[in-house]
Amino acid sequence: MAPPSIDHPSVLAELQAVRRAGLLRLRGRELPALQSAAASSASVRTREGAVEELIRRAVERLDAGTLRTAAEYTLGLAQGTRDWPASSRRARAAEVYRVSEERFRKHHEVMVLGQVAEHIVELAESGGEEPGEGDWAGETHRSVDVLAGGRAVRLTLHIHPVDLLRDVDVVVSPANTYFALPEPFKSSVSASLRRAASVRGVTGDLLDDPVEDELRKWRARNGTSGRPVIPGTVAPTGSGALAAYGVRRIYHAAVAVPRAGTNHYDVLPADITRAASRAIALLAEEHDRHTPPLRSVCFPLLGSGRGGLPYRVSAAAVWSAVEAELARGARWDVHFVVRAPEAARAVERVAARTRPGRAQSAPGRSD
């Protein structure tokens, strides 16, 4: 059990202090409840670093979508916001809910920080360990053996940022139906891939943005410039600078339908399944056009970011397409890449429905 001082009111009060100060100004501040909650599970040495790690873990447990995004902005966890003043972070978080700053302060901010506080208390009570997280402690890769069409196949799970993938021929990247890429400084999968594929000079100046250039040419060639494509459409491009790391193609999967007049998207699981199926079909089409032939493909959990789908829903939608193709005899190496242990467990649980008993008793790769 957590010490008596680690209760919801105490944690919430200290989170409000963190919001006001910002992550860069935690040194020297007394945050007894947060420091006590972080002490048992932190992997960093400083008290400030331990508190930040704890808060990040709690925010990662929130449902993807407006709640988590608002929490990231409110607490300065979103990329590029660590040094923002509290007023700027609140203003951006208010935009997420499309309300005034004053209404956000009185209502939404209390709700958001309250949810984060609940997860911090739960983490403290469990000694900092997520349910089942011990299975992923210290791991960034894992193989999972499953059955597809009566034969054993092996999936590879990665738990790290997508731009750290190595030696996977094709990476599937989520896109909106306009194939409009986010700015490279954003934190999404598609923004990370665009950033990693770009070529920069020794001073960091952008010299080439090949993924954006190729996608623009694809839109012009297919007559879709300025208008949306059908959800589930997949547009292939090269991988730019990622080719040096063994990533040779990026398949942009249009799964997010922009909601008119808002910053939000609608994502349907059926469109994710259609896009995943199309990506695998495209892999088959392009297989022999490259030397050596393409053979491996990696999926993120499409629609689980700004699209707001729960991990399990996205994992099931992608797996439906993957399993169908593998059951037909396709012999691709299939990978999944996620950022959080919770997401990795969602993939494992979905695939476990067709798992051939214990993984160690299953045959090896069906290459």
C-alpha beads as a LAMMPS data file, in Angstrom:
LAMMPS data file: protein, C-alpha beads

367 atoms
366 bonds

1 atom types
1 bond types

-500.0 500.0 xlo xhi
-500.0 500.0 ylo yhi
-500.0 500.0 zlo zhi

Masses

1 110.0

Atoms # bond

1 1 1 0.000 0.000 0.000
2 1 1 1.076 3.556 -0.596
3 1 1 2.089 5.604 2.425
4 1 1 -0.790 7.634 3.905
5 1 1 0.572 10.866 2.402
6 1 1 0.125 9.540 -1.147
7 1 1 -3.580 10.172 -1.463
8 1 1 -5.528 11.747 -4.273
9 1 1 -5.934 15.253 -2.742
10 1 1 -2.221 15.486 -1.900
11 1 1 -1.113 14.303 -5.329
12 1 1 -3.592 16.582 -7.098
13 1 1 -2.392 19.630 -5.138
14 1 1 1.214 18.879 -6.060
15 1 1 0.331 18.308 -9.719
16 1 1 -1.215 21.757 -9.748
17 1 1 2.084 23.099 -8.382
18 1 1 3.970 21.261 -11.133
19 1 1 1.636 22.745 -13.735
20 1 1 2.323 26.262 -12.487
21 1 1 6.094 25.837 -12.184
22 1 1 6.781 23.683 -15.236
23 1 1 9.082 20.685 -15.475
24 1 1 12.202 22.814 -15.838
25 1 1 11.624 24.492 -12.476
26 1 1 11.118 21.502 -10.192
27 1 1 14.574 21.620 -8.572
28 1 1 14.352 22.576 -4.933
29 1 1 10.568 22.293 -4.740
30 1 1 9.043 20.209 -1.990
31 1 1 6.693 17.652 -3.524
32 1 1 6.525 14.996 -0.797
33 1 1 3.627 12.960 -2.179
34 1 1 4.995 12.812 -5.735
35 1 1 8.551 12.176 -4.560
36 1 1 7.397 9.391 -2.274
37 1 1 5.292 7.835 -5.056
38 1 1 8.223 8.008 -7.486
39 1 1 10.886 6.688 -5.124
40 1 1 10.070 2.988 -5.390
41 1 1 10.024 2.679 -9.181
42 1 1 12.099 5.455 -10.728
43 1 1 14.906 4.521 -13.083
44 1 1 16.593 7.930 -12.808
45 1 1 18.662 9.261 -9.944
46 1 1 17.473 12.814 -9.359
47 1 1 14.288 13.540 -7.437
48 1 1 13.102 15.877 -10.176
49 1 1 13.744 13.285 -12.877
50 1 1 11.940 10.623 -10.854
51 1 1 8.885 12.846 -10.446
52 1 1 8.823 13.657 -14.157
53 1 1 9.114 9.971 -15.061
54 1 1 6.222 9.135 -12.735
55 1 1 4.016 11.845 -14.233
56 1 1 4.832 10.672 -17.756
57 1 1 3.877 7.115 -16.902
58 1 1 0.599 8.255 -15.394
59 1 1 -0.237 10.370 -18.460
60 1 1 0.581 7.452 -20.772
61 1 1 -2.136 5.455 -19.007
62 1 1 -4.813 7.944 -20.049
63 1 1 -6.992 7.141 -23.025
64 1 1 -5.419 8.361 -26.246
65 1 1 -7.184 11.402 -27.614
66 1 1 -8.241 14.711 -26.100
67 1 1 -7.701 13.672 -22.473
68 1 1 -4.105 12.546 -22.910
69 1 1 -3.248 15.354 -25.328
70 1 1 -4.602 18.003 -22.957
71 1 1 -2.652 16.460 -20.073
72 1 1 0.560 16.518 -22.105
73 1 1 0.141 20.206 -22.901
74 1 1 -0.996 21.136 -19.396
75 1 1 2.056 19.567 -17.757
76 1 1 4.603 20.396 -20.462
77 1 1 5.078 16.795 -21.607
78 1 1 4.219 17.427 -25.254
79 1 1 7.264 17.746 -27.455
80 1 1 8.667 21.283 -27.430
81 1 1 6.563 22.538 -24.479
82 1 1 8.877 21.912 -21.506
83 1 1 9.954 25.546 -21.361
84 1 1 6.550 27.068 -22.129
85 1 1 5.021 29.276 -19.422
86 1 1 1.974 27.900 -17.655
87 1 1 -0.337 30.336 -19.429
88 1 1 0.792 29.155 -22.884
89 1 1 0.419 25.506 -21.935
90 1 1 -3.082 26.158 -20.606
91 1 1 -4.038 28.026 -23.770
92 1 1 -2.914 25.148 -25.978
93 1 1 -4.689 22.583 -23.782
94 1 1 -7.887 24.660 -24.006
95 1 1 -7.640 24.481 -27.801
96 1 1 -7.703 20.692 -27.579
97 1 1 -11.196 20.872 -26.077
98 1 1 -12.125 23.950 -28.124
99 1 1 -13.150 25.935 -25.056
100 1 1 -12.016 29.242 -23.599
101 1 1 -9.008 29.307 -21.289
102 1 1 -11.233 30.342 -18.399
103 1 1 -13.637 27.450 -18.904
104 1 1 -10.721 25.062 -19.280
105 1 1 -9.214 26.339 -16.017
106 1 1 -12.457 25.907 -14.073
107 1 1 -13.614 22.578 -15.475
108 1 1 -11.402 20.618 -17.878
109 1 1 -8.089 21.263 -16.154
110 1 1 -9.446 19.967 -12.860
111 1 1 -10.724 16.839 -14.605
112 1 1 -7.467 16.259 -16.504
113 1 1 -5.197 16.662 -13.486
114 1 1 -7.588 14.602 -11.383
115 1 1 -7.285 11.694 -13.817
116 1 1 -3.487 11.940 -13.772
117 1 1 -3.544 12.004 -9.969
118 1 1 -5.649 8.827 -9.870
119 1 1 -3.124 6.958 -11.999
120 1 1 -0.211 8.208 -9.887
121 1 1 -1.905 6.877 -6.750
122 1 1 -2.525 3.538 -8.484
123 1 1 1.111 3.336 -9.576
124 1 1 2.246 4.083 -6.033
125 1 1 -0.023 1.406 -4.581
126 1 1 1.310 -1.170 -7.045
127 1 1 4.932 -0.263 -6.377
128 1 1 5.210 1.436 -9.746
129 1 1 4.538 -1.708 -11.770
130 1 1 1.843 -1.816 -14.400
131 1 1 -0.361 -4.919 -14.462
132 1 1 1.713 -7.443 -16.388
133 1 1 4.427 -4.886 -17.075
134 1 1 7.103 -7.092 -15.559
135 1 1 6.894 -9.175 -18.739
136 1 1 8.279 -6.198 -20.682
137 1 1 10.761 -4.902 -18.104
138 1 1 13.931 -3.875 -19.906
139 1 1 12.809 -5.281 -23.269
140 1 1 12.498 -3.368 -26.523
141 1 1 11.840 -6.350 -28.829
142 1 1 9.931 -9.587 -28.473
143 1 1 8.781 -12.397 -30.761
144 1 1 5.278 -13.807 -30.458
145 1 1 4.334 -17.101 -32.129
146 1 1 0.749 -17.383 -33.342
147 1 1 -1.344 -19.559 -35.643
148 1 1 -2.630 -18.306 -38.983
149 1 1 -4.342 -20.671 -41.380
150 1 1 -3.222 -23.645 -39.320
151 1 1 0.484 -22.816 -39.448
152 1 1 2.738 -21.119 -36.949
153 1 1 4.031 -17.671 -37.809
154 1 1 6.086 -15.249 -35.799
155 1 1 5.353 -11.606 -35.101
156 1 1 8.005 -9.222 -33.829
157 1 1 6.960 -6.534 -31.355
158 1 1 9.040 -3.378 -30.878
159 1 1 8.505 -1.036 -27.944
160 1 1 10.367 2.126 -28.865
161 1 1 9.883 5.209 -31.086
162 1 1 9.135 4.389 -34.708
163 1 1 12.204 6.257 -35.962
164 1 1 14.430 3.743 -34.151
165 1 1 13.299 0.879 -36.370
166 1 1 16.144 -0.871 -38.143
167 1 1 16.213 -3.367 -41.021
168 1 1 12.463 -3.493 -41.629
169 1 1 11.718 -3.046 -45.326
170 1 1 8.366 -1.258 -45.086
171 1 1 6.877 0.911 -42.349
172 1 1 3.179 1.751 -42.467
173 1 1 2.491 5.354 -41.458
174 1 1 -0.959 6.683 -40.475
175 1 1 -2.214 9.605 -42.560
176 1 1 -5.310 11.705 -42.969
177 1 1 -7.437 11.346 -46.072
178 1 1 -5.809 14.420 -47.642
179 1 1 -2.345 12.849 -47.267
180 1 1 -1.281 16.105 -45.612
181 1 1 1.744 15.359 -43.456
182 1 1 2.107 16.976 -40.026
183 1 1 4.988 19.322 -39.379
184 1 1 8.180 17.380 -38.620
185 1 1 8.459 18.815 -35.097
186 1 1 5.235 17.082 -34.039
187 1 1 5.302 13.894 -31.951
188 1 1 3.107 11.617 -34.087
189 1 1 4.270 8.521 -35.960
190 1 1 3.964 10.215 -39.343
191 1 1 5.811 13.326 -38.157
192 1 1 8.595 11.191 -36.658
193 1 1 9.031 9.293 -39.918
194 1 1 9.043 12.495 -41.958
195 1 1 11.675 13.968 -39.634
196 1 1 13.842 10.843 -39.661
197 1 1 13.664 10.589 -43.457
198 1 1 14.731 14.190 -44.037
199 1 1 18.266 15.240 -44.887
200 1 1 19.844 17.993 -42.818
201 1 1 23.116 19.853 -42.979
202 1 1 25.747 19.986 -40.237
203 1 1 23.994 23.002 -38.706
204 1 1 20.607 21.280 -38.715
205 1 1 19.243 23.147 -41.732
206 1 1 16.738 21.145 -43.791
207 1 1 18.323 20.184 -47.118
208 1 1 15.754 17.700 -48.402
209 1 1 12.246 16.600 -47.348
210 1 1 11.865 13.550 -49.604
211 1 1 8.767 11.990 -48.046
212 1 1 6.744 15.200 -48.367
213 1 1 8.043 15.707 -51.918
214 1 1 7.149 12.172 -53.027
215 1 1 3.733 12.284 -51.395
216 1 1 2.971 15.581 -53.137
217 1 1 3.919 13.998 -56.474
218 1 1 1.710 10.978 -55.687
219 1 1 -1.254 13.301 -55.038
220 1 1 -0.662 15.155 -58.297
221 1 1 -0.193 11.945 -60.278
222 1 1 -3.423 10.471 -58.921
223 1 1 -5.458 13.668 -59.204
224 1 1 -6.110 14.011 -55.481
225 1 1 -4.383 17.322 -54.760
226 1 1 -6.671 19.362 -52.520
227 1 1 -9.335 16.693 -52.096
228 1 1 -9.630 13.634 -49.851
229 1 1 -9.078 10.040 -50.889
230 1 1 -11.259 7.141 -49.814
231 1 1 -10.352 5.954 -46.289
232 1 1 -8.151 2.871 -46.524
233 1 1 -6.140 4.200 -49.482
234 1 1 -2.387 3.608 -49.223
235 1 1 0.258 5.761 -50.916
236 1 1 3.855 4.436 -51.123
237 1 1 6.947 6.603 -50.947
238 1 1 10.645 6.122 -50.462
239 1 1 12.208 6.379 -47.032
240 1 1 14.814 9.084 -47.544
241 1 1 17.550 9.035 -44.938
242 1 1 15.958 5.999 -43.247
243 1 1 17.304 3.843 -46.089
244 1 1 20.689 3.968 -44.372
245 1 1 19.086 2.040 -41.488
246 1 1 17.451 -0.652 -43.591
247 1 1 13.998 0.966 -43.887
248 1 1 13.320 1.099 -47.621
249 1 1 9.677 2.107 -48.090
250 1 1 6.980 4.043 -46.219
251 1 1 3.350 3.188 -46.916
252 1 1 1.063 6.071 -45.945
253 1 1 -2.311 4.689 -44.865
254 1 1 -5.234 7.127 -45.049
255 1 1 -7.276 6.217 -41.978
256 1 1 -8.053 9.578 -40.327
257 1 1 -10.985 11.594 -41.670
258 1 1 -10.717 15.262 -40.601
259 1 1 -13.793 16.562 -38.831
260 1 1 -14.855 19.812 -40.511
261 1 1 -14.222 22.952 -38.496
262 1 1 -12.236 21.174 -35.767
263 1 1 -8.776 19.792 -35.044
264 1 1 -10.200 16.308 -34.547
265 1 1 -10.402 13.175 -36.690
266 1 1 -12.791 10.290 -37.103
267 1 1 -11.221 6.842 -37.446
268 1 1 -13.174 3.654 -38.129
269 1 1 -11.701 0.211 -37.363
270 1 1 -12.999 -1.044 -40.716
271 1 1 -10.894 1.575 -42.508
272 1 1 -7.837 0.489 -40.534
273 1 1 -8.379 -3.121 -41.560
274 1 1 -8.838 -2.061 -45.175
275 1 1 -5.653 0.029 -45.090
276 1 1 -3.627 -2.754 -43.463
277 1 1 -4.846 -5.222 -46.073
278 1 1 -3.987 -2.804 -48.862
279 1 1 -0.517 -2.248 -47.392
280 1 1 0.191 -5.973 -47.471
281 1 1 -1.132 -6.210 -51.045
282 1 1 1.133 -3.317 -52.021
283 1 1 4.058 -5.108 -50.408
284 1 1 3.325 -8.079 -52.672
285 1 1 3.157 -5.811 -55.731
286 1 1 6.479 -4.149 -54.941
287 1 1 8.201 -7.277 -53.675
288 1 1 10.306 -7.995 -56.752
289 1 1 10.920 -4.388 -57.746
290 1 1 13.670 -4.047 -55.180
291 1 1 16.981 -5.751 -54.606
292 1 1 16.913 -7.655 -52.374
293 1 1 13.129 -8.205 -52.588
294 1 1 10.928 -6.620 -49.937
295 1 1 9.855 -9.085 -47.278
296 1 1 9.118 -7.340 -43.952
297 1 1 6.459 -4.825 -42.909
298 1 1 5.890 -2.967 -39.641
299 1 1 2.592 -1.567 -38.372
300 1 1 2.008 0.991 -35.627
301 1 1 -1.354 0.897 -33.886
302 1 1 -3.151 2.937 -36.519
303 1 1 -5.715 5.389 -35.190
304 1 1 -4.660 5.102 -31.541
305 1 1 -3.112 8.589 -31.408
306 1 1 -5.133 11.607 -32.477
307 1 1 -7.734 9.180 -33.815
308 1 1 -8.540 8.230 -30.224
309 1 1 -9.073 4.484 -30.699
310 1 1 -8.206 2.271 -27.703
311 1 1 -5.097 0.174 -28.246
312 1 1 -7.069 -3.085 -28.256
313 1 1 -9.433 -1.810 -30.976
314 1 1 -6.602 -0.679 -33.225
315 1 1 -4.626 -3.876 -32.616
316 1 1 -7.656 -6.019 -33.492
317 1 1 -8.336 -4.013 -36.656
318 1 1 -4.755 -4.350 -37.937
319 1 1 -4.487 -7.981 -36.890
320 1 1 -7.667 -8.898 -38.796
321 1 1 -5.949 -7.951 -42.061
322 1 1 -2.587 -9.452 -41.107
323 1 1 -4.069 -12.754 -39.997
324 1 1 -6.181 -13.040 -43.162
325 1 1 -3.122 -12.563 -45.380
326 1 1 -0.949 -14.941 -43.389
327 1 1 -3.737 -17.530 -43.368
328 1 1 -3.707 -17.446 -47.189
329 1 1 -0.077 -18.514 -47.113
330 1 1 1.696 -15.141 -47.290
331 1 1 5.186 -15.396 -45.831
332 1 1 5.975 -11.846 -44.840
333 1 1 7.869 -10.898 -41.706
334 1 1 5.319 -8.891 -39.723
335 1 1 6.306 -6.369 -37.055
336 1 1 4.404 -4.041 -34.740
337 1 1 5.938 -0.915 -33.219
338 1 1 4.464 0.798 -30.143
339 1 1 5.634 3.258 -27.507
340 1 1 4.040 1.936 -24.307
341 1 1 3.975 -1.481 -22.577
342 1 1 0.184 -1.194 -22.445
343 1 1 0.063 -1.007 -26.244
344 1 1 2.428 -3.972 -26.588
345 1 1 0.219 -6.014 -24.281
346 1 1 -2.808 -5.112 -26.406
347 1 1 -1.099 -6.578 -29.483
348 1 1 -0.105 -9.679 -27.527
349 1 1 -3.620 -10.201 -26.203
350 1 1 -5.172 -9.916 -29.660
351 1 1 -2.635 -12.254 -31.224
352 1 1 -2.906 -14.659 -28.265
353 1 1 -6.346 -15.709 -29.468
354 1 1 -4.537 -17.731 -32.130
355 1 1 -1.414 -18.540 -30.152
356 1 1 -0.275 -22.191 -30.515
357 1 1 0.216 -22.864 -26.836
358 1 1 3.420 -21.616 -25.275
359 1 1 5.711 -19.628 -27.486
360 1 1 8.746 -21.780 -26.738
361 1 1 6.999 -24.907 -28.035
362 1 1 6.068 -23.352 -31.346
363 1 1 8.190 -23.727 -34.467
364 1 1 10.580 -21.009 -35.444
365 1 1 10.140 -18.524 -38.264
366 1 1 8.233 -19.754 -41.254
367 1 1 10.565 -17.946 -43.625

Bonds

1 1 1 2
2 1 2 3
3 1 3 4
4 1 4 5
5 1 5 6
6 1 6 7
7 1 7 8
8 1 8 9
9 1 9 10
10 1 10 11
11 1 11 12
12 1 12 13
13 1 13 14
14 1 14 15
15 1 15 16
16 1 16 17
17 1 17 18
18 1 18 19
19 1 19 20
20 1 20 21
21 1 21 22
22 1 22 23
23 1 23 24
24 1 24 25
25 1 25 26
26 1 26 27
27 1 27 28
28 1 28 29
29 1 29 30
30 1 30 31
31 1 31 32
32 1 32 33
33 1 33 34
34 1 34 35
35 1 35 36
36 1 36 37
37 1 37 38
38 1 38 39
39 1 39 40
40 1 40 41
41 1 41 42
42 1 42 43
43 1 43 44
44 1 44 45
45 1 45 46
46 1 46 47
47 1 47 48
48 1 48 49
49 1 49 50
50 1 50 51
51 1 51 52
52 1 52 53
53 1 53 54
54 1 54 55
55 1 55 56
56 1 56 57
57 1 57 58
58 1 58 59
59 1 59 60
60 1 60 61
61 1 61 62
62 1 62 63
63 1 63 64
64 1 64 65
65 1 65 66
66 1 66 67
67 1 67 68
68 1 68 69
69 1 69 70
70 1 70 71
71 1 71 72
72 1 72 73
73 1 73 74
74 1 74 75
75 1 75 76
76 1 76 77
77 1 77 78
78 1 78 79
79 1 79 80
80 1 80 81
81 1 81 82
82 1 82 83
83 1 83 84
84 1 84 85
85 1 85 86
86 1 86 87
87 1 87 88
88 1 88 89
89 1 89 90
90 1 90 91
91 1 91 92
92 1 92 93
93 1 93 94
94 1 94 95
95 1 95 96
96 1 96 97
97 1 97 98
98 1 98 99
99 1 99 100
100 1 100 101
101 1 101 102
102 1 102 103
103 1 103 104
104 1 104 105
105 1 105 106
106 1 106 107
107 1 107 108
108 1 108 109
109 1 109 110
110 1 110 111
111 1 111 112
112 1 112 113
113 1 113 114
114 1 114 115
115 1 115 116
116 1 116 117
117 1 117 118
118 1 118 119
119 1 119 120
120 1 120 121
121 1 121 122
122 1 122 123
123 1 123 124
124 1 124 125
125 1 125 126
126 1 126 127
127 1 127 128
128 1 128 129
129 1 129 130
130 1 130 131
131 1 131 132
132 1 132 133
133 1 133 134
134 1 134 135
135 1 135 136
136 1 136 137
137 1 137 138
138 1 138 139
139 1 139 140
140 1 140 141
141 1 141 142
142 1 142 143
143 1 143 144
144 1 144 145
145 1 145 146
146 1 146 147
147 1 147 148
148 1 148 149
149 1 149 150
150 1 150 151
151 1 151 152
152 1 152 153
153 1 153 154
154 1 154 155
155 1 155 156
156 1 156 157
157 1 157 158
158 1 158 159
159 1 159 160
160 1 160 161
161 1 161 162
162 1 162 163
163 1 163 164
164 1 164 165
165 1 165 166
166 1 166 167
167 1 167 168
168 1 168 169
169 1 169 170
170 1 170 171
171 1 171 172
172 1 172 173
173 1 173 174
174 1 174 175
175 1 175 176
176 1 176 177
177 1 177 178
178 1 178 179
179 1 179 180
180 1 180 181
181 1 181 182
182 1 182 183
183 1 183 184
184 1 184 185
185 1 185 186
186 1 186 187
187 1 187 188
188 1 188 189
189 1 189 190
190 1 190 191
191 1 191 192
192 1 192 193
193 1 193 194
194 1 194 195
195 1 195 196
196 1 196 197
197 1 197 198
198 1 198 199
199 1 199 200
200 1 200 201
201 1 201 202
202 1 202 203
203 1 203 204
204 1 204 205
205 1 205 206
206 1 206 207
207 1 207 208
208 1 208 209
209 1 209 210
210 1 210 211
211 1 211 212
212 1 212 213
213 1 213 214
214 1 214 215
215 1 215 216
216 1 216 217
217 1 217 218
218 1 218 219
219 1 219 220
220 1 220 221
221 1 221 222
222 1 222 223
223 1 223 224
224 1 224 225
225 1 225 226
226 1 226 227
227 1 227 228
228 1 228 229
229 1 229 230
230 1 230 231
231 1 231 232
232 1 232 233
233 1 233 234
234 1 234 235
235 1 235 236
236 1 236 237
237 1 237 238
238 1 238 239
239 1 239 240
240 1 240 241
241 1 241 242
242 1 242 243
243 1 243 244
244 1 244 245
245 1 245 246
246 1 246 247
247 1 247 248
248 1 248 249
249 1 249 250
250 1 250 251
251 1 251 252
252 1 252 253
253 1 253 254
254 1 254 255
255 1 255 256
256 1 256 257
257 1 257 258
258 1 258 259
259 1 259 260
260 1 260 261
261 1 261 262
262 1 262 263
263 1 263 264
264 1 264 265
265 1 265 266
266 1 266 267
267 1 267 268
268 1 268 269
269 1 269 270
270 1 270 271
271 1 271 272
272 1 272 273
273 1 273 274
274 1 274 275
275 1 275 276
276 1 276 277
277 1 277 278
278 1 278 279
279 1 279 280
280 1 280 281
281 1 281 282
282 1 282 283
283 1 283 284
284 1 284 285
285 1 285 286
286 1 286 287
287 1 287 288
288 1 288 289
289 1 289 290
290 1 290 291
291 1 291 292
292 1 292 293
293 1 293 294
294 1 294 295
295 1 295 296
296 1 296 297
297 1 297 298
298 1 298 299
299 1 299 300
300 1 300 301
301 1 301 302
302 1 302 303
303 1 303 304
304 1 304 305
305 1 305 306
306 1 306 307
307 1 307 308
308 1 308 309
309 1 309 310
310 1 310 311
311 1 311 312
312 1 312 313
313 1 313 314
314 1 314 315
315 1 315 316
316 1 316 317
317 1 317 318
318 1 318 319
319 1 319 320
320 1 320 321
321 1 321 322
322 1 322 323
323 1 323 324
324 1 324 325
325 1 325 326
326 1 326 327
327 1 327 328
328 1 328 329
329 1 329 330
330 1 330 331
331 1 331 332
332 1 332 333
333 1 333 334
334 1 334 335
335 1 335 336
336 1 336 337
337 1 337 338
338 1 338 339
339 1 339 340
340 1 340 341
341 1 341 342
342 1 342 343
343 1 343 344
344 1 344 345
345 1 345 346
346 1 346 347
347 1 347 348
348 1 348 349
349 1 349 350
350 1 350 351
351 1 351 352
352 1 352 353
353 1 353 354
354 1 354 355
355 1 355 356
356 1 356 357
357 1 357 358
358 1 358 359
359 1 359 360
360 1 360 361
361 1 361 362
362 1 362 363
363 1 363 364
364 1 364 365
365 1 365 366
366 1 366 367
